[in-house]
Amino acid sequence: MPPHPDSGHNPRDPISTIPGQSTAVSTLLGACALVATAYLLGATWLSVTTLGVPVGLWLIVVAVGIFRLDARRAARRLAGVSASTDPNASIWALSGTLCRTFEAITRWTRPIRDRFDLLTGSGERAAGRLSAWHDRIGWPERPLRIGLAVDADISDVLRAAPGSSSVQWVQVVGGVSPLGACKSLALDAVLHHEPSEGLRLTTLERSGRDAAWHDWATPRPLTYASVFPFLVDPTHVTLGIRSVASGPEAELVRAVVESAVALSRMTHRIGLADRLIGRRPTDRSRAQAGEIARVDRAMLRLARVFEATAERVNSLLARVGARVLSADLCAGAGRSWASQDLWDLIAKVAGDEPEIALREAASRFVMLDDQGGMTALARADMALRRHPGVEQIDHTALLEWEIEHGASSDQAIGRLASGICLACATRDSHAIACVRDDLIDDMRHSAWLVDREQDQALVLDVFRHIERLRRAHELGIASAA
């Protein structure tokens, strides 16, 4: 296989031929424009005088000085190793360097601004406004960039596997931390070997822009919010395998990797500097262009590949796919590609996990499969009673919040039905009846449940079902005694 253009440094890279004088002039002009724009957008602390000179002028001098220390290395660090034919490399390098310098100085001066109350947070607000403006303009967007710190046979198999997005695979030398490689080569993630755990994907996570899920291979603490999350982007994805075989396993690994990488470009994970070097939000609406967002395309591809391969790959890898798909299918307003067959497969792969069983029940209620939902609740109830952390939190407060502030949607009813099972997991039949009476009373005063008698009847049926399960369990314990 011929070497990929991103597999190493290219001596004809335009970044390596930037003349020093023109770079200095461009840096000066860019720094002036950036500081002026930030001031106009509300960062008025830039006009505060320090040693007789406005802070904004100090920032311009510092930016030029930092860039002149090693312009070529700074450009490569922020633009990544780009192909010689890439027309956007110089744009990404210059704009990324200026913005990263501005962000760094903003962080460094934050203690001083906080101490003297110099419009605390104005720089962050200005960057936020610039980011929102940048999302509305046409700007070059680079493909997903994934580093490969693995053996050549694994790299070749992943490159050859079909995917949903354009991907630039970058070979990463050993001895560099995954996060360091992401920052130095402008990567979205790095696939590497983790001692004793096998292959792991580490995504780029910047300070203050944390991922919603630490590792898809590890279930989160059992709460109502973790069972039905709004965000599923991970910091890591431990795949549970040490090598990748061609065929179904390679397809599923690539689908999982692409999904995690696409999610790492969600709006809450990237800043202005990321946008300027081509890491644009993958969740922004593209309705006008007639395209679905890249993250939705990646998750749909993962669902289809999971359906085709889950029963033919390593069980740990299949569980990773089942966890993220079950969470994503229930996120927000749900996903249009959720189906009975997909949930049947997810339940077969990892239906013994209480979170997945609860999500399955909620989704089946949404699809009007009440019998299937009750069956999933029974399985979830059994798994919850064995879960060691289920007694640590009282989930009824979150149910009351859902009833009072929930949106008028089928997804909300599904979440509420499964949340009842979660809240009653540690209660006996008498306590469940008390919870039922309190919540039914709250439902009568809920604005979004008014005139929805069928949904209220479903909630009541769920309580009765849980009570019957609890009585049967209590009788079983009494008989055994």
Secondary structure, DSSP 8 states (H G I E B T S, - for coil): ----TTSS--TT-GGGG--HHHHHHHHHHHHHHHHHHHHHTT-GGGG-EETTEEHHHHHHHHHHHHHHHSHHHHHHHHH-S--TT-TTHHHHHHHHHHHHHHHHHHHHHHHHHHHTTSSTTHHHHHHHHHHHHHHTS------EEEEEES-HHHHHHHHHS--SS-EEEEE--TTS-HHHHHHHTT-SEEEEEETTTEEEEEE---TT---SEEETTS-----HHHHS-S---EEEEE-S-SS--TTHHHHHHHHHHHHHHHHTTSGGG--HHHHHTT---SSS--GGGT---HHHHHHHHHHHHHHHHGGGS-HHHHHHHHHHHHHHHTSTT--TT--HHHHHHHHHHHTTSHHHHHHHHHHHHHTT-HHHHHHHHHHHHHHHHH-TTGGGS-THHHHHHHHHH--SSHHHHHHHHHHHHHHTTT--HHHHHHHHHHHHHHHHT-GGGTT-HHHHHHHHHHHHHHHHHHHHHHHHHHHH-
